Amino acid sequence: MSMLKSETREESNRQTVKLVKLLTEIGPDIAEIARRLGIFKESLRYKYKEKILKKGFSVHANVNHEALGLNREIYVVEIDECYREYVNVILSAMNKMCYLVGFSKTLPDGRYILHESVPQEYSEEINSLFLRLKEEGFFRRLDRYRFDWVRHVPMRGEYYDFDTGRWNFDWLSLPEPSSILSFTKSGKVRFDYSDLLIIKELQIDANKKLVEVSKKTGINYKKLAWHYNKHVLGGNLITGYRINWLGTRYDYKLERALHRKHRYVISDILVRDPTEEEKMKLYAGIDRLPFVWGYASGVDFFCEVAIPTDMFVETLQYIERCTSHIKEKVNFFIVDQTNSLSFTIPYTLYDQERAGWVLDSGKVLEAFRNVLLKIRGGSA
């Protein structure tokens, strides 16, 4: 009897792995996934709720930033002590003003990793703006990294037990690298503000039906469906879907980030100016870890790894071996998840009349200067 239960559980996990693979490719289209797997739609819907949603996972659209004309840049900054109490509010404002799409506090040094998704034409202007904020005293230290592309890595569900919530693999026989080696920069394609609103909603929650997106955005359903099929899908503005197995998400009703504590240690690896050969060697090693979260590559190299707490030491030992050939170029950071936040694409910075991205750095600088003055005045 126990063997039968074990076999049933293993078969159930195999079915969930197939479900997850298709979720990352086409999103939570339950009817289509059921057709491809050859099982009843209601049976699959039940499995999706039990094995994915009720486990605290969520599904989000992966945005093709390069197709929108946005390049990834990362700034590692040290923020002056007098602004620490207000830093999350100030950084959140940067999302709507100067293309910040995420930030993380690092431990134990207390620096911040800022993710910018910047139009190429404003790259140097953003850098100048950040340098001015350093002159104003907000940043005490500022290090810039530049990339051509950024990608989330699809969940490798075959190495995950969806019943126990644990990763399961042999350290002596790690998986082969995934398709990350084939990632290249996408070219910019045609899009408009309606497309950005659709992408933004699916980035928040890919479970939304188009009729729900229509209500949220105020776009007529027929028009929205045309944009979704012609531009969002046809222009490859979405590169697949991300299963958020970390269990972290932003609750837009509560207006705060929700985190599962102590399940994973998020670690960011930043490499300054590696050669192509050095990057390929990094990929070939690090990408064998099943729980890699994402990459960015270009002039510099970035990798984010969500390390299960029960594998922390073994993973660090493995990463040390993978980076030993360029250790003088490597910076390794532990992320404080409770002081980290990701945002949607910066759709508010797209001008419908000009049909392009905008930035008024003088206005932005003035706004931040006023905020910093008020904070300094209040703490004096």
N, C-alpha and C positions, 0 to 999 in steps of 0.2 A: 504493500500500500504506500509506504514512504517513497519507494522508487517511482511509483506512478505519479505521486505528487511532484517529485523532483523533475521528472520528465515533462510534466505539464507546465511547470514553472519555467523550465528552460525554453520550451516551445513558445510560451507567452512572451518571454524576453526577446526571442528571435523575431517575433511578429512586431514587437515594439520597436526594435532596431530598424526594421523595414519601414515602419511608419515614420520614424524620425528622419530617415534618409530622404523620403519623399517630401516630408514637411520642409526640409531645408532647400529642396529644389523648387517646389511649386506652392509652398505655403499651406495653410490649413483648409484646403479644398477637400473636405471629407468625402464627398461624392466621387471625385476623380481618383483620390487615393484608394478608396474602396474598389473602384473599377479596376485599377491597375493591380491591386493585390488579390482580386478575385474573391472578396469576402463581402458579407452584407454590410450596407452602409451604417445601419444602427449598431451593429456589433463594433464596427470601427469607431463610431462616435463615442460609444461607452469606453473603449480602450483609451481613446484620446483624452477623455475627461479623467479617467482613473490613473493613467500612467504619466500623463503630461501635466494637465492643468491642476489636478488635486495634489500633485507633488510640489507645487509652487513654481513650476516652470512657466514661462511665457514665450510667445512667438512674435518676432518683430521682423519687418522688412529690412533687408540690408540695402542701404543707399549707395548707388554708384556715384560717389562724389566727383570723380574726374569727368564723368559724362555731363555733370552740371557745371563744369568749369572751375571746380574747387580743388585746390591742392592741400594736402595735409602738412602742417607744421606743428612741431611740439616745442614748447618753451618750458624749461625747468627753472623755476624761480624761487627765490627766497623773499618772503614778504616781511616788511618791517613790523616789529613787535607791536607797535601802537595800533595797527590795523587788524590784528589777528581776530579780535572779537567780531569784526564785520566782514571778514574775508569772503565767506560763502555768499553773502548778499552781493558784495561787489563783483565777484567773479560771475555770479549768475546774471548780473546786468550786462556783462560782456557778451553773453550769447545774443542779445538783441541789438547790441551796438557795434561789436567788432569781431564777429565770426567765431567766437568761442563755442565749441561743441561738447566740451567735457573737461573736467578737472579732477585731480586726485591729490590728496595730501600724502606725503611720504613719511614713513617711520624708520628710525627714531629722530631723523634730522629736521622734520617739520617743514620741508620744502613742498612746493606744489608743482605738479606736472599739468601743463595747460595744453589741451588739444585744440588747435585752430584748423578750421576748414576754410581756406582763404582763396578768393578769386585770384588767379595768377597776376592780374593787372594791379592788385592791391597788396601783393606780398611784401614789397619793400616798405610800403606806406604803413602797414601794420607793424612791421619791425621797428620803424621810426617812432610810431606811437608808443610801443612798449618801452623803447629807450627813453622817451620823454617821461613816461611814468616812473622809470627808474630815477631820472633826474629830479622828479617831484618827490621822491622818497618812498613811493609805494613798494617798488621792487628794490631789494638790496643787492640781489644777484640775478643775472639773466643769462641763460644759455639757450641757444636756438639750434633746432635740428630740422632738416628739410627732407621731404619725401615726394616721390612721384605718384605712389598709389597706397591705398589702405584697404585692408580686407579683414573681415571676421572669418574665422575658420569654422567650417561646418562641424557640428558635434559628431564625434566618432563613437556612436552609440554601441558599436559592437564590443567596446571595452568598458561598458558601463552596465551595472546591474540596476535596473529600474525598480526592483522591489526593495533592495537594501539601500540604494542611493550611494553605492560605492564603486569606484573604478577598479577594474580587475584585469591585470595583465602581468606578464612575467618580465622582470627587469633584465633578465639574461637574454630575452628574446623580444625586444621592443618592436612595435609595429613599423612597417616601412613608412617613409615620408608620404604625406598626402599630396593633393594636387597643388599645393602652395608653390611648387617649383615652376608651375606654368603660369603664374599670375603675371600680368603685364598691365601697363597703364591703359585705360580706356580713353578714347578721343571724345571731345565735347560734342554733344548732339543737340538737336532742337528741343526746347521745352519752354513752358510759360508758367505763370503764377498758379494756374489751376493744377498743373502737374505737381508743383511743389506742395500745394495743400493736400493733394491725394497722398503723396509720398509721406508727408508729415504724419498723417493719421495712421497709415499702415506701419510707420516706424514706431509709433506709440503702441499700437496693438494690431497685429496682422489678422486677428480673428474678426475684425469688423467686416461686415458685408458692404458692398458698394452702396446699398441703399442707406446704410448707417453713415457712411462717409459723406454721402450727398447731404444728409441732414446736418451733419457737423460742420461742413464747409459752406453750405448754402448754395452749392452748385447744382443746377438742374441735373436730374439723374441721367437723362439721355446724353447731355453734354459731358457729364462726368465719365460715363461708360466709354464714350468715344476717346476721351483723353487717356483714360486708363489703358485701353487696348492699343491706341495708335502711338502714344508717346511713352507712357510709363513702361509698358511691356515691350512695345515695338522698338523703343529707343534704348532698351536695356538700362533704364534708370534705376531698376531694382535688380540686384545681382543674386537674388536668392533670399532665403529667410534664415534667421538666427533663432535657435532654441536656447533660451536663456536658462541654462542648467545651473547657473550660479544661484538662482533664486532671488537675485536683487532686482528691484524695479522701483519706478517712481509712481506713487499713487497720486493721480491728478485730482482726486476728490479731497484727499487729506492734505495735498500739497506738501508732501515730504517723501524722501527716499525710504524704501523698506529694504532691510538687509537680513539675510540669514547669517547669524553670527557664528564664527568659529568652524565653518564647514571648509572654507578655502582661504588660503593666503594668496592674495593677488600680488604678483611680482612683475615689474616692468624692467625690460632690458633695453638699454639704449646704447648704440654703438656709433662712434664718431667716424665718419668717412672711411668705411671699409672698402676694400677692392672688391670687384665682382667675384673673384675666386674666394675671398674671405666670406662674402655673403652666401655663396653657394654651400660652403662648408658649414656655415651656421645653420642654414635651412636643413641640410641633410642630417644634422645632429638634433637640433631642438625640435624639429617637426616630427620626430619619432615619439615625442611625448603626446599621449592621447588628449591631454587636457590643455593644450595651447588654445588661447582665446582669440588672438588676432595678431596681424603683422602690418607694418608699413615699411616701405623701402624706397630708396632713391639715393640722394647724396649720402644720407645716413640710414641707419637700420633700427627698427623698433620691433619688439616682440612682447606680448603680454601673456603670462602663464598663470592660470588659476590652480595653485598647488593644493591638493587635498591635505588637510592638516596631518593626517596619519602617514603621509609620504613626504613630508617637508624636507627632512634631512637628506633622504635618498635623491630627491629631485634637485636640491642644491648641489649635491655632489656630482650629479649628472651634468647640470648646467656648467659647473666649473670645468668639467672635461671638455664640453662643447665649445667653450669660449677661451680655452687656455692659449690658443694660437694667436689671439688678439687681445689678451687681457689688459694691455695698456690703453686700449680704445673703448673698453666696456665700462658702463655705469649700470649698477644693479640697484633697484629700488623696491622696498616693501611698501605696499599701498595700504593706507588707512581707509577701509571701505566706508566707515561711518562719516567720513569727510570727503566723499567722492560723489560726483554727479555727472550724468550724461544728458545732453539735450538733443532735440531734433535738429534737422538741418536749419540753417539760419534764414528761413523763408521771409522773415520780416525785413530783411535787407535786400530784397528783390524789388525793384521799381517797375511796376506794370507799364507805365507810360513809356519809360525808356527801354523797357524789355531787357533789363540787365541788372547786375549786382551794383550796389552803391556803397559808398563809404565817405562820410564827412569827418575826417580825422580831427579837424580843428574843433568841431562841435563836440565830438566824443571826448577829446582831451579836456575841453572846458568843463564838461559835465563831471568828469572824474576829478578834476582839480577842485571843483566846488565841494564835492563829497569829501575829499581828503582834508580840505580845510576845515569843514564842519567837524570831522572826527577829531582832528588835532586840537581844534578849539574846545571841544567838549571834554577832552582828556587832559587839557592844560591845568 
